[in-house]
């Protein structure tokens, strides 16, 4: 199970990583990403641990009609997300500033949340 210690680990590690700017979405949805197996310092196990942190402590949000879980930084200026694949198949972790919101942040798809959410260890 993922703990608050794991959360602290990710929130401390993430700012030190080499994030790639997503040029394709530069105008419409600017964000950065890291790729499993191609990001220095981030091992395969670390990558999956970061995905578990996002799925455990992330909050429901939407990108237009698509519900997802978004993990905020401590100051809530950035949020991390993945695309919803099973943890072992997830290859990208995204991050963006929170100053842009895409569509109403209501009426979340509870089935999607239930499929993504992992339990936290107390």
N, C-alpha and C positions, 0 to 999 in steps of 0.2 A: 504494500500500500504506500501511497505517496503521503509525505508528511510536510509540516510547515518548514522543517529543515530543508527539504527538497525545494520548496518554494523560495526560501531565502537563497539557496545555492543558485537557482536559475536567475533570480532577479539581480544577483551580484555578478554572475558570469555573463549574462546577455550583453551588457554594455561593452564588454571587452572583446566581443567577437567581430569578425570582418563580415559585415552585412552587405549584400549586393542590392543596388537600387533596381527596382523593377521598371525598366525603361518603357515597356509596353503600356504600362498604366500611369506613366508620368503625369498626364493631364487629368485623367478621369478618377484614379484612385491611387495616389502616390503611396508607395510602401517599399520596404526592403525585405530581403529574405536570406535565409541560410539553407544550404542543401546538405542532406545526410551524406556523409562520406566525402564531402568536398570542402568542408569548413575547418581550417586549422584549429586545433585545440579541442574541437568538439568531436569526441569519439562516437562511434555507433551507439554504445550504451548511454552516453551522455545525451545524445540526440533523443533517444526514446524516453529517457528520464524527463527531458524538457517537455516532450509531447504529453507525458503523463501529468506533469505539473499543470500544463495548460488545461487539460481535460478535467483535472480534479478541482482546481481553484478558479477556473474561468467563469465568467458571468455570461448569461444569455445576451445576445445582441443579434443584429441583423445587418446584412448587406443587401439592401432592397428587400426582396422577398425571402432571401435565404437566411435561415436561423443558424447560428453557430455559437461557440463558446469563445469568449475573448478574455484573456488574462491581462489585467492592468498592472503597470508598474506601481510602485508604492506612491508616487506622486500623481498617478493617473494621467500622465502626459502621453504615455505610449500604451499600445495594446498589442498582444501577440495572439496569433490564431493559426490553426492548420485547416486543411480542407475537408476533414471529416473521414478520411480513410482509416482503416484499422491501424493501430499504432505501428505494427511491424511494416506496414505498407506506406506509411506517411514518409514523404521524402523532403518536404519543405515546411519550415516554420517562417511565418510572416510577422512583420512588425510595422506599425504605422503610428503616426501621431493621432491623438484623439480629438483634434480640433475639427475634423470632418466626420460627419455622420451620414450614412447612406440610407435614406428612407426612415419611416417611423420605427421607433424602437419599442414596439408593442406587439402583442399577439404572437408570441414566440411559438414555434412548432414544438410542443412538449415531447413528441415522439423523437425528434432529432436530439433534443436536449438529453433525454433518457438514454439514447444510443451512444452519445458522446461522453456523458458524465461518468467519471470514476469516483469511487468513494474515497474520502480522506481518512487518514488514521488520526484518531483523537490524541 
